[in-house]
Amino acid sequence: MASQAMVDEAKAFLKQESPNSKLNIYDHFCSILHSVLEGRTQNSVDTFEDISHDVKTVPEFDRELGEDEVAMAKIQSLLFEKTNVEEVDPEEVDPEMPLPDLMDISYYFEQAGIGLGREETFRIFLALKNLVDTHTLQNVRFWGKLFGTERNYIVAEVEYREGAEEEEGEEDEGEQDKAPATPLEDDEEEEEKEEEEDAVPKPEYKPPPKVPKEENGTGCNKKTYFVCNEPGTEWVKLPPVDPAEIACARQIKKFFTGNLEAPVVSYPPFQGNEANYLRAQIARISAGTHISPIDYFKFEEDDEDESDGEGRDSYTLNVEFEPLPIYELADPTLMSWVHHMQHILPQGRCKWINPAMKAENEEFDEDEEEEEDEEKDEPQQEEGPPLLTPISQDDDIDGLPAWSAARSSDLSPHYSVAVLKSNIWPGAYTFGVDKKFENVYIGFGHKYSSDNYSPPPPPPVYEEYPTDLEVTEVPDPTVADEQALLAMQQEQLEREAEEAEMEDDEEDDD
């Protein structure tokens, strides 16, 4: 009978890996037996060689994960490859790194049980590093993660260096110029259309003037955003947001699919695809949840005369900032935190603009100008809270406070961090400790509502044409009405004849 030492020696021999395939006989036999027992085929001995070949061809790791997981693992493995970089003089290296230490930031969020896990966070960090290497960026931060029905979105918030974004924009415009232009309509067709339009009454309804979007680097488009579905996949730059997109996004509620080209089917209809809707939601969430400790930022010295912050859209880092203690940062009164993103007005812009103002070079018909001057209705200017407004002034939503503040741990308060949670946008969190703070969003991109969402009813139908006697159809008279009208006309003629005879008699008497 074989001793245990002989068994262990034989097992160790079978576990010796082949230098070519990196496989061993022991694991290979185990995989074959597992496949035979799982298939339960009666002629397994006849197909033993085929089973052995299949097991050796398809690794066990690939069989367990599946094709999609294996493909994603191969893509993400490239993140960990070290590129062959030539030795650079330390004096020539840029000391300013646009990408912060994401692992350090995630450590503080983990104190409150918030985060995506260290493994996924590190993969996101490597993906952001690739974004920095391929674009000329001044600042990059992990904005958050948005969940979708098919795939998720990882969002990066960036700021370009001076002139870098304009150069990329020119390249994009150059590619668009190569597209074939649509042919214009002939003059004869336009004249026929004008004649057809003149033949019928024109409706009185005029669509409201379009509100122009804010320029890049200002208002809702102050930051630029890139998204990808998984770390390692291609980063896609989101387009600038339009005020009409924000106004419509406030009226609808849609789950993301993970496909930027997917249409947004909703009522009211959304003008754009999922990329535009995603950009609008990012702007709304950022404006409502990006906060910082009070006095961490300050206004420029040139604006000291405006103490209330009204009309200002920029600030600078306060180098004299003194960190607040934890009990003040976690105070339920929320007096130690302010908004450092501009408020979005109902118009869909951060800075209000009068849509009734006409462009200087725009030409209008004189008759239209006279009608507009007579019935001119100036819109009321919209105002919102200024920049760096304390979050304690945020309105409650259905009796629920806008923010909840607490310490990460009451057992060791000296080593805890202050954590704030947004109740208006579930999934938005902020931590603060010493001179460090950060904002992150992990959720579905929906605003809180105590009621179940239901689409708004359609508006009442407008009158197509003015209702007056010229266009209103009158019902045909009956035979009795016609006879009564003829009799009344006959009586009126006889009465006029009698009056004429009486006038003639009076003239003869004179």
Buried (B, 14 or more C-beta within 10 A) or exposed (E): EEEEEEEEEEEEEEEEEEEEEEBBEBBBEEBBEEBBEEEEEEEBEEBEEEBBEBBEEEBBEEBEBEEEEBEBEEBBEEBEEEEEEEEEEEEEEEEEEBBBEBEEBBBBBBBBEBBBEEEBBBBBBBBBBBBBEEBBBEBBBBBBBBBBEEBBBBBBBBBBEEEBBEEBEEEEEEEEEEEEEEEEEEEEEEEEEEEEEEEEEEEEEEEEEEBEBBEBBBBBBBBBBBBBBBBBBEBEBBBBBBBBBBBBBBEBBBEBBBBBEBEBEBEEEBEBBBBBBBBBBBBBBBBBBBBBBBBBBBBEEEBEEEEEBEEBBEBEEBEEBEBBEBEBBBBEEBEBBBBBBBBBBEBBBBBBBEEEEEEEEEEEEEEEEEEBEEEEEEEEEEEBBBBBBBBBEBEEBEEEBBBEBBBBBEEEEEEBBBBBBBBBBBBBBBBBBEEBBBBBBBBBBBBBEEEEEEEEEEEEEEEEEEEEEEEEEEEEEEEEEEEEEEEEEEEEEEEEEEEEEEEEEEEEEE
